[in-house]
């Protein structure tokens, strides 16, 4: 892992500094990798991007932590990519993109020309489960990379359908890559990597799962997909966030009549929020996938 990864991790450890400030600061520097961490922090303070109250002790502790984390990632087989790296996937260049990602597997598949997300409830109906699995499988058979979030329910069926169809799938996690969330999908996570897919997270292996991380994960699923297929979901569910991001990023959202009937309250909620979606017949969805 290169020096820029260490710098970004260190900056993210400073109080009051998040990904947007890190991106703003590093984009203003011609060659940040040639500067020391302390120099970058001082420049950030002069530009009022980094709080002046941060002490020299905190600066040293943040860089020590970053170096230790990088060493641990090397030992654990976890790779990193930053928004400043040449290999940063093009599909991740969107508004509010991540500054650093941890991953296992083949990150290059996020540059694949055909990518679609399969999302929905953690407790789908029998028809909803079958729809997610068959959607994942059909996408794989038509040379799509399938994107989802490794959650139980719809996500799992979408990933599994893709694997059954011989395809590659990407799982964005709300947790670090050593603490697979949920733990019940640890075997599925292994199969995803074994079949040429990828596990990706914005969070390092020390960070705990928190509610806001699911929402941040949802934006990555939508942004890296060219369209989203949704199975069952309810008003107020996490799926709403994914579909809202899809709408913001102008990614079409598709579902079929039987799912609409089973999740009418969820779709009515989308209408109330002004989130666009298309309910099309199974044959039409097949045509969308086959003709993309």
N, C-alpha and C positions, 0 to 999 in steps of 0.2 A: 504494500500500500504506500502511496506517495505522500509527500509532505503536506500537500493541500488537504488531504483527509484529516491529518493530525490537527492542522490549523482550524478546520471547520468544527471538529469535535470539541476542541478547546474553547472556541468562541461560544459554542452552544451551551457550555457549562457555566458561562458567566451570567450573573443575575441580570434580568432585564434584556437579555439578548436571545432572540428567536431566529427562525429561518429567514424571515423577511429582512431583518437588520443585517444578518450575515450576508445575504445575497447583495443587498444594497452596498455594503462596505466593500466586499471583494470585487464587485463589478467596477468599482471606482479605481481599483489599483491595477496598474499595468502588468505587474508580475508578482502577485502576492506570495507565490511559492519561494521567491527569493528573499523575502523579508522574514525576520524573526517574529515569533508570536507576540512578544512584548511590543515590537515596533508597530504591528498591525493594531494592537489594542490602543496604543497611544494615538495613532492616526484616527481610529474610530472615536476616541474621546475628543480630539480636536474638532472633528466633524459633528460632534454631538449625537453620534450613533450609539456609542457605548457610554454608559453612565460614568461620570468622573469619580463616583464614590467607591468604585471597585479598587481594592487595595492590591499592593504588590504581592502580598501573600496569597490572595485569591487568584491572581493571574498565574502565579507559579503552580498552585494546586490544580488549576484547570488544565494547564499544559501537561503536568505530571499524569493526571487522569487520562488525558487523550493518548499519551504515549503508552500507558499501561493497557488501555482498551485496544489499541491497534495491535499490540503484542498478543493479547488474548484472542482477538479475531483471527490472527494468523494461526494460532494453535488450534482453534475450533473449526478452521476451514471456512470461515465467513469472509466474503469479499466485500469491497466497498466501491461505490462510484459516486462522483460528485458532479454537480452541474457544470463544473469547469473542465471535466475530463472529455477527451475526444470521443471516448466510447459511451458517453451518456446517451441513452436511447432518444431518438428524435421524438417519439410519442410522449416523452416526459417533458417536452418543452411546451408548457401551457401556463396560463395565469396561475400564480401561487404554486409553482412547481417546487419539488423538494430540493434541498441543497445537498443532501447526502443520503444515500440508500445503502443498506446492508442486504446482501443477497447470497443465496446458494443456488447453484445451477447455471443455466444458460441465459444470461441477461439479454443476449442478442435477439432472442425471440420477440422482445418488445419492439424490434424494428421490422418484424414480419409484416408484409403488406396487407394481411387480413387478420383482424383482431376483433373479437366480440365478447361482451360480458354476459354471464348468466347469473342473475341475482334473484332474491326473494326471501321468503319467510324461513325462520329456523324450524318451524313446525308446519310444513306444507301438507296439503291433503294428498291422498293417494294419487289423484290425477295430477296435482301440482308437482309431486315428486317425479312422476313418470315424464311429465312435460320437460322438467329441467334436465333429466338424464338424457332424454331423446334429443333435446336441443343441443346439449353438449356433444353428443355423439354425431349428430348431423353436421355440426360446425366442424368437428375434427375430420370427418369424411370429405368435407369440402375445403380442406387445407386452411382452416382457421386456427389461430391460437385462441384458446378459451381463457377468459380472465374472470376471476372471482375472489372471494375472501376467506376460503377455507372454513367458514362457519359450518355448524351442523345444519342439516336440512337442505335447502335449495342449493347453497354453495357446494356442498359435498356431492350432491347429485350431478350438478353441472360439471365439476371436475372429473367425477367418476365416469360420466358419459363420454367426455372427451378422451379419457384414457382408454375406455373400451373401444372407441373408434380409432385408436392408434394415433391420437393427436398429442400435442404438447399444450400444457396449460400453465398459467401464471396464477399464483396465490399471493395476494397482498395481505400481510398480517398486521394486526393491531398490537403485536407483541414482538419481543426480540426473537431471534431465530433459534435460540436454545430452549426457549420455553414456549413450544408450539401451542397456540391457542385456537380451539380447545385441545386439551391433551388427548381426547378421544380420537382426534384426527391426525395423530402423529404418524400412524402407518400410511395414511393417505398422503401426507406431506412427503414421506420417503418415496412413495411411488411416483409422485409428481416429478421429483428430481431424477429418479431412475429412468424415467421415460423422456428425458430431455427437456423438462420444464424448469420452472424457477420459483423459488420462494423469496419474497421481497418485503422489507420493512424499513420504515423511517427510524425505527427505534432500536437501540443497541440492546445487547443481551442482559444488561443490568436494569433496564427500565421495566416497570410493572405495567400491566394492562390497566387503562383508565378509560372511562366513558368517552372522552373527547377523541381518543385515538381511533375509535371505531369510525367516527365521522371523518377524520382526516384520511383514514384508509379508504373510505368510500369515494373520496374525490379522486384518488389514484385509479380506482377501478374504472370510473367513468371516463376520466381524461385519456387513458391509454387505449380505450376501446373505440371502435368506429361506429358501433351501435350496441344497444343493450336489449337483451331479452329478459323479461320479468315474469316470474311465476307468482304464486300466491304471496300476498302481503296485506298488512292491515294499516289503518291510520295510526300515525305515531311510531311506526316501526322504523328500524334503521334503514330499510330499503328506500324509504322516502328520501333520505339524504342522498343516496346514490342516484336516484332518478332526478332529484333537484340539480345535482351537479351535472348530470347528463344534459339536462335542459340548458344550463348555463353554458356548457361547452358545445352546444348544438349537435349533440349525438342523438339520433333517433332512438326511441324506446318502443319496442314491439311486444305484444302479447296476443293471445288468441281468445275467442269468445268464451270458451268454458272456464278459462282462468278469470276472465272479466266477471262472469256470473258468480264465481266462488269468492271473488275479492272485490265485489262491487263497492263496498265502503272505502276500500283503499283507493280505488280509481276515482271515486267521487271526491276524495280528499285531494288527489292530484288536480282535479278540475278546479277545486276551490283555491288551490295554491297557484294555479296558472301553469302547471307543469304539463308539457305536451306529451302525448303518447298515441300510439296507433294500435287499434284492435283489428287484426286481420285474420283471415281464415288460415288453417294449417297449410293448405296448398300455397297460399300467397307467401307465408313465412318461408316455406321451402324454396320458393322462387327467389325471394330476397337473398337467401343464403347461397343458392346455387348460381345466381347470376351476378353476385357482388364482384 
